[in-house]
Structures are given as structure tokens and as C-alpha cells.
Amino acid sequence: MNWFGFGFNGFGQIRPADATCKVNTPVLISDVCRSCVIRSDCRVRASWSSRAHVHRTDCGSHVCVSGFGFGSGSSEQMCGDTFPESRGCTDALISERHLTLNFTDRVECWEIQQPQNKLVWKREQDLSANTGQTAPLPLVPGGYVMPRSPFFRALCSELCAVSLALGTEHAVLLTSVGTVYSWGSGSHGQLGHGALTAQDEPQVVEALWGVPIQTVSAGSWHSASVSTGGDLYMWGWNESGQLGLPSRGLEEEKHRAKSGGNTEQTINKDEKNQADMFISIQAFPALVDVPNVSEISRVSCGSRHTAAVTGTGDLYTWGWGHYGQLGHCSESSTDEPTLVDYFPTHSMCVQDVVCGLWNTFVSAVPKHPPS
């Protein structure tokens, strides 16, 4: 399995920083850690300025970090610098200032301070009820971790959480029976409760009640979920078309481009009469149609863009594309889910996608591996 990246590269989190600030087509980033043999089950986590690559090897596991303050200065450092304190970790989260590491017996939060990192929080894990299955970060036994103080937040055990996605100011939780809860800021409809108010405690997303969900994601001000039947639901802010719904902002951009920047000619009377077709905020989950796709398997939300993997291993992206984070060989934005041609052109099947705020990381394998 190889990992690819595209989008914002201002700190070398995708490829060497001296190459370009924007990468608008997928580039390989995981012919990577040359000191060990990488197994296929590695994963990527991303923040705005950095990327953490969790490597599982035959001799253990560790995290390599690329981006602000870390390696990526040459093609020999495509994976970045090894974070020595991560040896033996099972999972990681990265933010602008902190790297959170999950081990079998503890969780640690390190303040990133080159060249010396500082342990700022640690919590021992109770292994007495260990079932052998661990939920991915930010979930930890008894609650979840945040990339800022207070680092640990408790969760009611009755929720039976299996995954949790953190947005800029909100959280979306998935339970073991496929029910979705959300809480935090609701200023852009990102909670999916039909209002624009904040919610301090987890509240069930009633519009999805009875629809078993298999995965959730949270962007800066929008959210997404995929049902067990492969249907994609999205809600929140749609300013850049990140919900895959008609965006007035993108329509106005098209008219400004056509009219040479004359804002008075941006939208004609007929289009103004049809203004209700544009969606700025979607406060309830909406079923999103991806053309020619019958099933979605995974979804990830960036700051203002979205990426989804289909059941057949194709990748579709939409939303804000200023840094090339949509992977369409351009910096254009779109409110229509669009196939990323790179992977079918290279006979590759996409298995996973992780959106950073302004970039996208994708794992893929050959469709027809050599026998």
C-alpha cells in the first residue's frame, strides 16, 4: 500500500518544501522510511502545517513527522523525521503544537519543540477490561483527547463510542449501533440538529435516527457520514461547495471570471429568482448524490473540501481547491463530486483517504497486483 498527497505544501508536508507550495496532482509520499520495512497497515494523520505517518514494521512501530520544523528538505526525507518518543505507539494525532501518541498501556501528549520535545500530559491506560480491540484516536478509555489543555475529556460509557471526529469547534461521534451524536459549536449548521446554536453535551442527530452509519468525519465547519448501505450524508457550511450541494459563492466566482471581475454582472435576474437553489448552510443531514456511484465506503472532510472513496476503489473530491487539494490538476473549486483521474489512469484502487485542512492524503494499491 502506497500513500499519496496533494494540496497545500507550504511546509513540505507532502514533498520537499523547496519544490512548490501547491501540489495539484497526487504524488507518492510513501516510498518512505528507508531504515525499515514498512507493513501495509500504516496510516497518515494531518494538521495544517504537518503530517504524521504512523509506521508499523516487523520490528515495532513509530511515527515520522513532516512539515513545519521537521524533515522534508530532500527527496531522501519524503517521510520526514522519526519522532523518537513514539517507539511502540499504536496510533497518533498531530496538531500545530502537539503530537498525541497512543500506546497499549498509556496515552501521551508531547509539545513539539525542535530539537527537544516536551511531554506535557500522560495518562495510564486501564488494561483490566481490554478486549483486544482499541478505538482509533481521539477516543481513549473513558473519553477522548483534545490537542489542547485540558487534554482529556470524559464521555459517558453508555454511548459505546467506536469512532470520534473532531472539527475546529465541534465533534461528531459514532456508536457501536451506528447512531450519530454531535456537540460543540453549531454556528454553521455543522451539528446537524437543524439549528445554528451550540450544544455542550452529545446530542443524537435525529435526522439520521434509524439509519445505521458506518463512518463519520468532521471538517472545520461541516460534517459527513456514510451509512452501512453506502449512502453519503453531509451537513454544515457550503460556502465552497464542500457539501456537494449548489454553492452561490462558487457560482458568483464563475460569473466574476466571465465578466472580468465586474461584480454588478455576476448573477442575472433569472438566477436571482432561483436563489433558493443555492445552499450556504445545510443544518440537517442531506443525502448527497455522487454521479455514477452506487456506494461510498469512506469519507474525509478538510477545512472546506471533502473526499470520498467509492465501493469500487475510486476517489471523488469537491469543495475548495485553491491549493490543489482536490487532485484535479488545477486550483479550481467545485460543488460537484468529481473523479480524481490519477488513480484509475494508473490502474490503482483507493483504499483510504485522510484530509488535512488544505490538503489530501490517499492510500492506494494496484488494481491487478503481480502474481
C-alpha positions as a LaTeX table, in Angstrom:
\begin{tabular}{lrrr}
\hline
Residue & $x$ (\AA) & $y$ (\AA) & $z$ (\AA) \\
\hline
Met1 & 0.00 & 0.00 & 0.00 \\
Asn2 & 1.32 & 3.42 & $-1.00$ \\
Trp3 & 0.32 & 6.84 & 0.29 \\
Phe4 & $-0.09$ & 9.83 & $-2.00$ \\
Gly5 & $-0.58$ & 13.51 & $-1.17$ \\
Phe6 & $-1.77$ & 16.68 & $-2.89$ \\
Gly7 & $-2.73$ & 20.21 & $-1.86$ \\
Phe8 & $-1.02$ & 22.71 & 0.45 \\
Asn9 & 2.71 & 22.03 & 0.73 \\
Gly10 & 3.93 & 25.28 & 2.27 \\
Phe11 & 5.97 & 23.46 & 4.94 \\
Gly12 & 6.99 & 20.40 & 2.97 \\
Gln13 & 4.35 & 18.15 & 4.47 \\
Ile14 & 3.79 & 16.42 & 1.10 \\
Arg15 & 7.09 & 16.71 & $-0.74$ \\
Pro16 & 10.32 & 18.70 & $-0.26$ \\
Ala17 & 9.44 & 22.26 & 0.73 \\
Asp18 & 11.67 & 23.79 & $-1.93$ \\
Ala19 & 9.62 & 22.15 & $-4.68$ \\
Thr20 & 6.31 & 24.03 & $-4.60$ \\
Cys21 & 3.76 & 25.44 & $-2.17$ \\
Lys22 & 0.93 & 23.78 & $-4.09$ \\
Val23 & 0.68 & 20.20 & $-5.35$ \\
Asn24 & $-2.37$ & 19.82 & $-7.58$ \\
Thr25 & $-1.93$ & 16.21 & $-8.63$ \\
Pro26 & $-1.21$ & 13.15 & $-6.44$ \\
Val27 & 2.47 & 12.49 & $-5.66$ \\
Leu28 & 3.85 & 9.41 & $-3.96$ \\
Ile29 & 4.98 & 10.03 & $-0.39$ \\
Ser30 & 5.49 & 6.52 & 0.99 \\
Asp31 & 8.49 & 5.08 & $-0.75$ \\
Val32 & 9.44 & 6.41 & 2.54 \\
Cys33 & 11.20 & 5.25 & 5.64 \\
Arg34 & 14.42 & 3.75 & 4.32 \\
Ser35 & 15.59 & 2.41 & 7.67 \\
Cys36 & 12.97 & $-0.35$ & 7.95 \\
Val37 & 10.49 & $-2.49$ & 6.04 \\
Ile38 & 7.02 & $-0.93$ & 6.18 \\
Arg39 & 3.99 & $-3.17$ & 6.57 \\
Ser40 & 0.77 & $-2.40$ & 4.71 \\
Asp41 & $-1.25$ & $-1.19$ & 7.71 \\
Cys42 & 0.41 & 2.21 & 8.22 \\
Arg43 & $-1.72$ & 5.36 & 8.43 \\
Val44 & $-1.47$ & 9.11 & 7.96 \\
Arg45 & $-2.67$ & 11.94 & 10.21 \\
Ala46 & $-2.52$ & 15.60 & 9.21 \\
Ser47 & $-2.72$ & 19.11 & 10.62 \\
Trp48 & $-2.44$ & 22.41 & 8.77 \\
Ser49 & 1.35 & 22.56 & 8.74 \\
Ser50 & 2.42 & 18.95 & 9.40 \\
Arg51 & 1.83 & 15.30 & 8.54 \\
Ala52 & 2.34 & 12.36 & 10.90 \\
His53 & 2.96 & 8.96 & 9.33 \\
Val54 & 2.34 & 6.02 & 11.70 \\
His55 & 4.54 & 3.15 & 10.55 \\
Arg56 & 4.03 & $-0.45$ & 11.59 \\
Thr57 & 7.10 & $-2.57$ & 10.93 \\
Asp58 & 8.31 & $-6.06$ & 11.66 \\
Cys59 & 10.42 & $-4.60$ & 14.48 \\
Gly60 & 7.73 & $-2.41$ & 16.05 \\
Ser61 & 6.04 & 0.88 & 15.26 \\
His62 & 6.94 & 4.56 & 15.24 \\
Val63 & 5.85 & 7.94 & 13.88 \\
Cys64 & 7.58 & 10.06 & 11.27 \\
Val65 & 6.64 & 13.74 & 11.03 \\
Ser66 & 6.94 & 16.03 & 8.01 \\
Gly67 & 6.20 & 19.73 & 7.79 \\
Phe68 & 6.91 & 22.77 & 9.92 \\
Gly69 & 10.14 & 22.26 & 11.86 \\
Phe70 & 10.67 & 18.71 & 10.59 \\
Gly71 & 12.40 & 16.94 & 7.71 \\
Ser72 & 11.33 & 17.00 & 4.06 \\
Gly73 & 14.24 & 19.03 & 2.85 \\
Ser74 & 15.24 & 16.44 & 0.24 \\
Ser75 & 13.81 & 13.54 & $-1.71$ \\
Glu76 & 15.59 & 11.22 & 0.72 \\
Gln77 & 13.37 & 12.58 & 3.53 \\
Met78 & 9.95 & 12.15 & 1.94 \\
Cys79 & 8.73 & 10.61 & 5.19 \\
Gly80 & 10.16 & 13.35 & 7.43 \\
Asp81 & 11.86 & 12.90 & 10.79 \\
Thr82 & 11.36 & 9.96 & 13.13 \\
Phe83 & 9.78 & 11.09 & 16.40 \\
Pro84 & 11.90 & 9.05 & 18.86 \\
Glu85 & 9.37 & 9.21 & 21.70 \\
Ser86 & 6.83 & 7.37 & 19.50 \\
Arg87 & 8.53 & 3.96 & 19.51 \\
Gly88 & 5.91 & 1.30 & 20.17 \\
Cys89 & 2.86 & 3.54 & 19.70 \\
Thr90 & $-0.28$ & 2.19 & 18.05 \\
Asp91 & $-1.82$ & 5.47 & 16.86 \\
Ala92 & $-1.13$ & 9.21 & 16.71 \\
Leu93 & $-2.79$ & 12.60 & 16.26 \\
Ile94 & $-1.00$ & 15.78 & 15.27 \\
Ser95 & $-1.95$ & 19.44 & 15.70 \\
Glu96 & 0.00 & 22.66 & 15.24 \\
Arg97 & 1.71 & 22.38 & 18.64 \\
His98 & 1.14 & 18.85 & 19.92 \\
Leu99 & 1.60 & 15.21 & 18.94 \\
Thr100 & $-0.63$ & 12.76 & 20.81 \\
Leu101 & 0.59 & 9.16 & 20.97 \\
Asn102 & $-1.46$ & 6.12 & 21.93 \\
Phe103 & 0.29 & 3.09 & 23.40 \\
Thr104 & $-1.18$ & $-0.17$ & 24.67 \\
Asp105 & $-0.73$ & 0.94 & 28.29 \\
Arg106 & $-0.83$ & 4.75 & 28.14 \\
Val107 & $-1.58$ & 7.85 & 26.09 \\
Glu108 & 0.88 & 10.75 & 25.93 \\
Cys109 & 0.77 & 14.29 & 24.58 \\
Trp110 & 4.04 & 15.90 & 23.50 \\
Glu111 & 4.59 & 19.57 & 22.81 \\
Ile112 & 6.53 & 19.82 & 19.57 \\
Gln113 & 9.66 & 21.85 & 20.29 \\
Gln114 & 12.56 & 21.22 & 17.98 \\
Pro115 & 15.14 & 19.95 & 18.71 \\
Gln116 & 13.85 & 18.89 & 22.15 \\
Asn117 & 10.25 & 17.74 & 22.54 \\
Lys118 & 8.41 & 18.13 & 25.84 \\
Leu119 & 5.96 & 15.70 & 27.46 \\
Val120 & 3.05 & 17.84 & 28.69 \\
Trp121 & 0.41 & 15.23 & 29.59 \\
Lys122 & 0.28 & 11.50 & 30.24 \\
Arg123 & $-2.47$ & 9.08 & 31.24 \\
Glu124 & $-2.08$ & 5.42 & 32.09 \\
Gln125 & $-4.49$ & 3.04 & 30.36 \\
Asp126 & $-6.52$ & 0.57 & 32.40 \\
Leu127 & $-5.99$ & $-2.77$ & 30.69 \\
Ser128 & $-8.22$ & $-4.80$ & 33.02 \\
Ala129 & $-11.15$ & $-4.67$ & 30.62 \\
Asn130 & $-9.07$ & $-4.90$ & 27.46 \\
Thr131 & $-10.98$ & $-6.83$ & 24.78 \\
Gly132 & $-8.17$ & $-6.73$ & 22.25 \\
Gln133 & $-9.95$ & $-4.07$ & 20.18 \\
Thr134 & $-8.94$ & $-0.43$ & 20.53 \\
Ala135 & $-10.83$ & 2.53 & 19.07 \\
Pro136 & $-8.82$ & 4.99 & 16.98 \\
Leu137 & $-7.73$ & 8.31 & 18.43 \\
Pro138 & $-9.02$ & 10.70 & 19.63 \\
Leu139 & $-11.03$ & 8.07 & 21.58 \\
Val140 & $-9.31$ & 6.62 & 24.65 \\
Pro141 & $-10.75$ & 4.55 & 27.51 \\
Gly142 & $-13.28$ & 6.66 & 29.38 \\
Gly143 & $-13.37$ & 9.56 & 26.95 \\
Tyr144 & $-11.32$ & 11.30 & 24.29 \\
Val145 & $-8.25$ & 13.51 & 23.92 \\
Met146 & $-8.00$ & 17.05 & 22.56 \\
Pro147 & $-4.94$ & 18.77 & 21.03 \\
Arg148 & $-5.03$ & 21.44 & 23.75 \\
Ser149 & $-5.48$ & 21.68 & 27.51 \\
Pro150 & $-7.43$ & 20.12 & 29.15 \\
Phe151 & $-6.23$ & 17.21 & 27.06 \\
Phe152 & $-8.68$ & 14.60 & 28.38 \\
Arg153 & $-12.47$ & 14.93 & 28.16 \\
Ala154 & $-14.76$ & 12.31 & 29.69 \\
Leu155 & $-17.52$ & 10.55 & 27.73 \\
Cys156 & $-20.49$ & 8.66 & 29.06 \\
Ser157 & $-19.76$ & 4.93 & 28.76 \\
Glu158 & $-23.37$ & 4.29 & 27.74 \\
Leu159 & $-22.63$ & 5.93 & 24.38 \\
Cys160 & $-20.46$ & 2.92 & 23.41 \\
Ala161 & $-18.40$ & 5.09 & 21.05 \\
Val162 & $-16.42$ & 3.39 & 18.30 \\
Ser163 & $-15.09$ & 6.48 & 16.49 \\
Leu164 & $-14.94$ & 10.23 & 17.00 \\
Ala165 & $-14.17$ & 13.01 & 14.53 \\
Leu166 & $-13.04$ & 16.44 & 15.74 \\
Gly167 & $-13.71$ & 19.59 & 13.73 \\
Thr168 & $-12.39$ & 23.04 & 14.52 \\
Glu169 & $-15.04$ & 23.66 & 17.17 \\
His170 & $-17.31$ & 20.61 & 17.06 \\
Ala171 & $-17.26$ & 16.83 & 17.42 \\
Val172 & $-19.13$ & 14.00 & 15.67 \\
Leu173 & $-19.35$ & 10.61 & 17.38 \\
Leu174 & $-20.39$ & 7.19 & 16.09 \\
Thr175 & $-21.71$ & 4.50 & 18.44 \\
Ser176 & $-21.43$ & 0.73 & 18.13 \\
Val177 & $-25.04$ & 0.50 & 16.89 \\
Gly178 & $-24.48$ & 3.08 & 14.15 \\
Thr179 & $-26.06$ & 6.12 & 15.84 \\
Val180 & $-24.52$ & 9.58 & 15.36 \\
Tyr181 & $-24.10$ & 12.21 & 18.10 \\
Ser182 & $-22.63$ & 15.70 & 17.82 \\
Trp183 & $-21.78$ & 18.64 & 20.07 \\
Gly184 & $-19.82$ & 21.89 & 20.15 \\
Ser185 & $-20.31$ & 24.99 & 18.01 \\
Gly186 & $-23.27$ & 24.94 & 15.64 \\
Ser187 & $-22.74$ & 28.36 & 14.02 \\
His188 & $-22.64$ & 26.89 & 10.50 \\
Gly189 & $-25.09$ & 24.02 & 10.97 \\
Gln190 & $-22.23$ & 21.56 & 11.46 \\
Leu191 & $-24.03$ & 19.72 & 14.29 \\
Gly192 & $-26.89$ & 18.61 & 12.04 \\
His193 & $-29.60$ & 19.42 & 14.61 \\
Gly194 & $-31.43$ & 21.93 & 12.42 \\
Ala195 & $-30.31$ & 24.98 & 14.39 \\
Leu196 & $-27.23$ & 27.21 & 14.47 \\
Thr197 & $-26.78$ & 27.08 & 18.22 \\
Ala198 & $-24.07$ & 25.42 & 20.29 \\
Gln199 & $-24.55$ & 22.14 & 22.12 \\
Asp200 & $-22.48$ & 21.43 & 25.23 \\
Glu201 & $-23.24$ & 17.72 & 25.54 \\
Pro202 & $-23.51$ & 14.93 & 22.94 \\
Gln203 & $-26.92$ & 15.06 & 21.27 \\
Val204 & $-28.21$ & 12.48 & 18.82 \\
Val205 & $-28.54$ & 13.63 & 15.20 \\
Glu206 & $-32.24$ & 12.86 & 14.94 \\
Ala207 & $-32.39$ & 13.22 & 11.15 \\
Leu208 & $-30.21$ & 10.09 & 10.91 \\
Trp209 & $-32.15$ & 8.14 & 13.51 \\
Gly210 & $-32.86$ & 4.67 & 12.17 \\
Val211 & $-30.15$ & 4.94 & 9.50 \\
Pro212 & $-27.23$ & 2.73 & 10.60 \\
Ile213 & $-23.99$ & 4.63 & 10.00 \\
Gln214 & $-20.56$ & 3.07 & 9.48 \\
Thr215 & $-18.23$ & 6.10 & 9.46 \\
Val216 & $-18.24$ & 9.82 & 10.30 \\
Ser217 & $-15.98$ & 12.78 & 9.59 \\
Ala218 & $-15.74$ & 16.44 & 10.64 \\
Gly219 & $-14.19$ & 19.36 & 8.78 \\
Ser220 & $-13.74$ & 22.89 & 10.03 \\
Trp221 & $-17.44$ & 23.76 & 9.76 \\
His222 & $-19.04$ & 20.78 & 8.01 \\
Ser223 & $-19.66$ & 17.12 & 8.76 \\
Ala224 & $-20.24$ & 13.88 & 6.89 \\
Ser225 & $-21.35$ & 10.30 & 7.48 \\
Val226 & $-21.71$ & 7.14 & 5.41 \\
Ser227 & $-24.44$ & 4.61 & 6.05 \\
Thr228 & $-23.86$ & 0.87 & 6.09 \\
Gly229 & $-25.65$ & 0.82 & 2.73 \\
Gly230 & $-23.09$ & 3.22 & 1.23 \\
Asp231 & $-25.18$ & 6.42 & 1.23 \\
Leu232 & $-23.38$ & 9.71 & 1.89 \\
Tyr233 & $-24.95$ & 12.33 & 4.17 \\
Met234 & $-23.49$ & 15.80 & 4.69 \\
Trp235 & $-24.38$ & 18.93 & 6.65 \\
Gly236 & $-22.94$ & 22.28 & 7.73 \\
Trp237 & $-21.30$ & 25.11 & 5.78 \\
Asn238 & $-21.34$ & 25.01 & 1.98 \\
Glu239 & $-19.58$ & 28.27 & 1.11 \\
Ser240 & $-17.07$ & 26.47 & $-1.14$ \\
Gly241 & $-19.34$ & 23.63 & $-2.26$ \\
Gln242 & $-17.83$ & 21.27 & 0.32 \\
Leu243 & $-21.21$ & 19.60 & 0.87 \\
Gly244 & $-21.52$ & 18.66 & $-2.78$ \\
Leu245 & $-24.60$ & 20.91 & $-2.99$ \\
Pro246 & $-25.09$ & 24.02 & $-5.21$ \\
Ser247 & $-22.96$ & 26.88 & $-3.86$ \\
Arg248 & $-23.83$ & 30.51 & $-4.55$ \\
Gly249 & $-20.27$ & 31.54 & $-3.74$ \\
Leu250 & $-18.84$ & 29.31 & $-6.48$ \\
Glu251 & $-21.49$ & 30.48 & $-8.96$ \\
Glu252 & $-20.56$ & 34.10 & $-8.29$ \\
Glu253 & $-16.89$ & 33.27 & $-8.79$ \\
Lys254 & $-17.70$ & 31.82 & $-12.23$ \\
His255 & $-19.61$ & 34.96 & $-13.22$ \\
Arg256 & $-16.86$ & 37.26 & $-11.97$ \\
Ala257 & $-14.37$ & 35.35 & $-14.09$ \\
Lys258 & $-16.61$ & 35.61 & $-17.16$ \\
Ser259 & $-17.32$ & 39.32 & $-16.64$ \\
Gly260 & $-13.73$ & 40.29 & $-15.95$ \\
Gly261 & $-14.34$ & 40.93 & $-12.28$ \\
Asn262 & $-17.43$ & 43.14 & $-12.69$ \\
Thr263 & $-19.42$ & 42.18 & $-9.58$ \\
Glu264 & $-22.53$ & 44.03 & $-10.82$ \\
Gln265 & $-22.87$ & 41.49 & $-13.60$ \\
Thr266 & $-22.22$ & 38.42 & $-11.54$ \\
Ile267 & $-25.74$ & 36.99 & $-11.39$ \\
Asn268 & $-28.60$ & 37.89 & $-13.71$ \\
Lys269 & $-32.26$ & 38.32 & $-12.76$ \\
Asp270 & $-33.26$ & 34.77 & $-13.65$ \\
Glu271 & $-30.58$ & 33.36 & $-11.41$ \\
Lys272 & $-31.58$ & 35.70 & $-8.58$ \\
Asn273 & $-35.13$ & 34.37 & $-8.88$ \\
Gln274 & $-33.69$ & 30.90 & $-8.45$ \\
Ala275 & $-31.58$ & 31.85 & $-5.43$ \\
Asp276 & $-33.24$ & 29.22 & $-3.30$ \\
Met277 & $-31.43$ & 26.53 & $-5.30$ \\
Phe278 & $-28.17$ & 27.63 & $-3.70$ \\
Ile279 & $-27.30$ & 26.33 & $-0.25$ \\
Ser280 & $-24.99$ & 28.28 & 2.07 \\
Ile281 & $-25.80$ & 26.36 & 5.26 \\
Gln282 & $-27.36$ & 22.90 & 5.47 \\
Ala283 & $-28.40$ & 22.47 & 9.11 \\
Phe284 & $-29.83$ & 18.95 & 8.65 \\
Pro285 & $-28.04$ & 15.97 & 7.06 \\
Ala286 & $-28.66$ & 15.89 & 3.31 \\
Leu287 & $-28.28$ & 12.86 & 1.07 \\
Val288 & $-25.55$ & 13.70 & $-1.45$ \\
Asp289 & $-25.59$ & 12.14 & $-4.89$ \\
Val290 & $-22.24$ & 11.22 & $-6.39$ \\
Pro291 & $-22.76$ & 10.75 & $-10.16$ \\
Asn292 & $-22.35$ & 7.20 & $-11.45$ \\
Val293 & $-21.56$ & 5.89 & $-7.96$ \\
Ser294 & $-23.82$ & 3.44 & $-6.16$ \\
Glu295 & $-21.87$ & 3.11 & $-2.91$ \\
Ile296 & $-19.48$ & 5.17 & $-0.78$ \\
Ser297 & $-17.17$ & 3.36 & 1.64 \\
Arg298 & $-15.14$ & 6.15 & 3.28 \\
Val299 & $-15.31$ & 9.94 & 3.61 \\
Ser300 & $-13.00$ & 12.62 & 4.99 \\
Cys301 & $-13.52$ & 16.35 & 5.49 \\
Gly302 & $-10.88$ & 19.08 & 5.22 \\
Ser303 & $-11.30$ & 22.71 & 6.11 \\
Arg304 & $-13.54$ & 23.45 & 3.14 \\
His305 & $-13.23$ & 20.38 & 0.94 \\
Thr306 & $-14.37$ & 16.76 & 1.04 \\
Ala307 & $-13.02$ & 13.47 & $-0.33$ \\
Ala308 & $-14.83$ & 10.13 & $-0.61$ \\
Val309 & $-13.81$ & 6.62 & $-1.61$ \\
Thr310 & $-16.30$ & 4.51 & $-3.55$ \\
Gly311 & $-17.02$ & 0.83 & $-3.10$ \\
Thr312 & $-15.10$ & 0.16 & $-6.31$ \\
Gly313 & $-11.97$ & 1.99 & $-5.15$ \\
Asp314 & $-12.32$ & 5.32 & $-6.92$ \\
Leu315 & $-11.73$ & 8.71 & $-5.30$ \\
Tyr316 & $-14.07$ & 11.70 & $-5.64$ \\
Thr317 & $-13.32$ & 15.18 & $-4.28$ \\
Trp318 & $-15.15$ & 18.51 & $-4.15$ \\
Gly319 & $-15.17$ & 21.89 & $-2.42$ \\
Trp320 & $-12.38$ & 24.47 & $-2.12$ \\
Gly321 & $-9.45$ & 23.72 & $-4.41$ \\
His322 & $-7.17$ & 26.77 & $-4.16$ \\
Tyr323 & $-4.11$ & 24.72 & $-3.18$ \\
Gly324 & $-4.80$ & 21.76 & $-5.47$ \\
Gln325 & $-6.28$ & 19.71 & $-2.62$ \\
Leu326 & $-8.91$ & 18.24 & $-4.95$ \\
Gly327 & $-6.25$ & 16.50 & $-7.07$ \\
His328 & $-7.74$ & 17.56 & $-10.41$ \\
Cys329 & $-4.51$ & 19.08 & $-11.82$ \\
Ser330 & $-5.92$ & 22.56 & $-11.20$ \\
Glu331 & $-6.66$ & 25.00 & $-8.39$ \\
Ser332 & $-10.34$ & 25.34 & $-9.20$ \\
Ser333 & $-13.14$ & 24.77 & $-6.69$ \\
Thr334 & $-16.29$ & 22.78 & $-7.42$ \\
Asp335 & $-19.56$ & 21.89 & $-5.73$ \\
Glu336 & $-19.89$ & 18.71 & $-7.82$ \\
Pro337 & $-18.23$ & 15.47 & $-6.64$ \\
Thr338 & $-15.59$ & 14.82 & $-9.29$ \\
Leu339 & $-13.50$ & 11.74 & $-10.02$ \\
Val340 & $-9.75$ & 12.06 & $-9.36$ \\
Asp341 & $-8.49$ & 10.63 & $-12.66$ \\
Tyr342 & $-4.96$ & 9.91 & $-11.44$ \\
Phe343 & $-5.80$ & 6.61 & $-9.74$ \\
Pro344 & $-7.84$ & 4.85 & $-12.46$ \\
Thr345 & $-5.37$ & 6.15 & $-15.05$ \\
His346 & $-2.57$ & 4.42 & $-13.14$ \\
Ser347 & $-4.70$ & 1.29 & $-12.52$ \\
Met348 & $-4.83$ & 1.89 & $-8.78$ \\
Cys349 & $-7.55$ & 1.10 & $-6.27$ \\
Val350 & $-8.01$ & 3.65 & $-3.48$ \\
Gln351 & $-8.38$ & 2.15 & $-0.01$ \\
Asp352 & $-8.39$ & 5.14 & 2.34 \\
Val353 & $-8.41$ & 8.95 & 2.35 \\
Val354 & $-7.42$ & 11.47 & 5.02 \\
Cys355 & $-7.99$ & 15.20 & 4.54 \\
Gly356 & $-5.75$ & 17.76 & 6.16 \\
Leu357 & $-7.13$ & 21.27 & 6.41 \\
Trp358 & $-5.81$ & 22.29 & 2.97 \\
Asn359 & $-4.50$ & 19.02 & 1.57 \\
Thr360 & $-5.45$ & 15.39 & 0.98 \\
Phe361 & $-3.67$ & 12.08 & 1.59 \\
Val362 & $-4.69$ & 8.84 & $-0.13$ \\
Ser363 & $-3.65$ & 5.21 & 0.22 \\
Ala364 & $-3.90$ & 3.04 & $-2.89$ \\
Val365 & $-2.82$ & $-0.34$ & $-4.24$ \\
Pro366 & $-2.50$ & $-1.73$ & $-7.77$ \\
Lys367 & $-5.81$ & $-2.99$ & $-9.12$ \\
His368 & $-4.12$ & $-6.08$ & $-10.52$ \\
Pro369 & $-1.14$ & $-6.91$ & $-8.28$ \\
Pro370 & 1.52 & $-9.12$ & $-9.86$ \\
Ser371 & 1.04 & $-12.82$ & $-9.20$ \\
\hline
\end{tabular}
